[in-house]
Amino acid sequence: MEIVLAQPRGFCAGVVRAIEIVEQALAVYGPPIYVLHEIVHNQHVVADLRARGAIFTEDLASVPAGAVTIFSAHGVSEARVEEARARRLEVIDATCPLVAKVHLQAQKYSREGSEIIIVGHPGHPEVEGTRGRISGPVHVVSTPQDVARLTVGDSQRLAYVTQTTLSVDDTREVLAALRTRFPAIRGRELDGICYATQNRQNAVRALAQEAQLLLVVGARNSSNSNRLREVGAQAGVPAYLVQDAGEIDPAWLSPGMRVGVTAGASTPERLVQEVLDKLGRIEDVEVRQLAAEPEHVSFNLPAVLLQRQRKTAGQES
């Protein structure tokens, strides 16, 4: 069996930052540390951090007053920020800087008097966080059919932003439908879709030119992982999303097959290696990686955490 690894794959800079925030908070404050929502959408990452003292919750009311609390990488609404302030929680915001950029753009459009349309998946934590950052009217659409059914107050004063983890091709179709129906709508093309999402989708398209089967390693509740599987399927390759090596069905494979492997932006590389090990137990494998420019993006930790690290280091010295 030949295995072709996508490049890039796995962790993006926002996920690396979010996980490091929890790890560093555990180190300098000590457990328990409370985290609103899954810090990133991967059950293996969450389980590892939980074992080290992180407590994940969907409800700030369950967090003790004054406790150290981390907002997940997906971002939160203004109402959650106010609730945390009222409970005197010591908040560390792990919102991905690219998601925060979408918040700022949506707020700018809203202040200028535009009705906001979010292109994204209703109910997704990122979409709900963005919706909750806007004071005026907000609509969420995910398909051209949603656009056709949309009722707005003033078609001349509309603007859109996008969820960062969408499929580029699907989003392009939705934006085309928005512009056809509302020619005056404002927005920044596909600028809201993050660099890592685009890079991983492009890598899958390249992989689909060679592979006879695509395995995407990622959580089922991970939007970007699901989009990778869809991109592979749209390219005509049988594609499966597996959360770990245990979900691989040998019936998908045939002798001498060329298998493409990639991973969502919240998937640890060790899960990819476990998939390779599992495939190697089914048949002898030869592994190679697609040639591509490596990613060099990185994000700073929040100032409040850096200050705490310096304070702790000073006390220890």
C-alpha positions, 0 to 999 in steps of 0.5 A: 500500500502506498500512503500519501500524506497531505502537507500541510495537515493537522494543528494550525496556529490558532489551535496551537495557541489555544492548547498552549494557553490551557497548558500554561494556565495549568502551570502558572495558576495550578488546577483546576482551570475552567474552560468554556466549551471544548478548547478545540474540537478534538476529544483526544486533546480535551481528554488529555487536558482534562486529565491534567486538571482542566474542567470543561463546561458549557455553562458559566453558572457552574464555574465557582466565582473568581475561578480562572476561566478560559474562553475557547478558540471559537470565541464567545458572545458579549453576553458570556463576557458580561456574565463572566465579569459579573461572576468575577471570573479571571478570564483568559481569552483563547479566541483565535485571532482570526476569529476575533478579526471576523468579530471586529469586521462584523461589528464595524459593518453593524456600527455603519448601519448594515444588517449582518449576514453570517455565512456559516453553520447555525449552532456552531460555537464560532457562529454563535459567538460572532452572532453574539458580538453584534448588536443589530439584526443578524442572519445566518445562511449556509446554502444558496437555498438559505439565501433564497429564503432570506428576509431582510429589512433593507436590501441596500444596507447589508454586509456579510462575514464568514465562519473561518472553517468553511469549504472555500468552494461551498462558500463561494457559491453562497456568496454568489447567491448573496450578490445575485439577490442583493447586489449592494451587499458588502463583504470581503470575498473569502477573506474570513476563511482562515489561511489554515482552512484554505491551505488544508483544503488545497492540499486535499485537492492535490491529494485527490489527484493521486489517491484512490481513497482519502482518510481525514483524521479529525473529530466528527464535531470539527467543522474544518475536518468535515469540510476536508472530507467533503472536498475529497468527496467532491473531487471524486475520491471515496473519503472517510472521516475517522476520529482515530485509527480504531475507526478504520474499516479494512473493508475500505482498502484493497491490496496495493491501494494508494491512500491519501491521509490528512488531518483537521486543524485541531487534530494532533499529529500522533493520531495521524501516526497511529493511523499509519501504524494501523494501515501498516498492520493491514499491509506493508506500506510505503509513505511519502509526503506531498511537497508544499511550503510549510506554514510559519504562522504563529500567534502570541499568548494573551497578555494576561497570561504572559504577565502571570508567567513573569510574576510566577517566574519572579517569585520562584527566582 
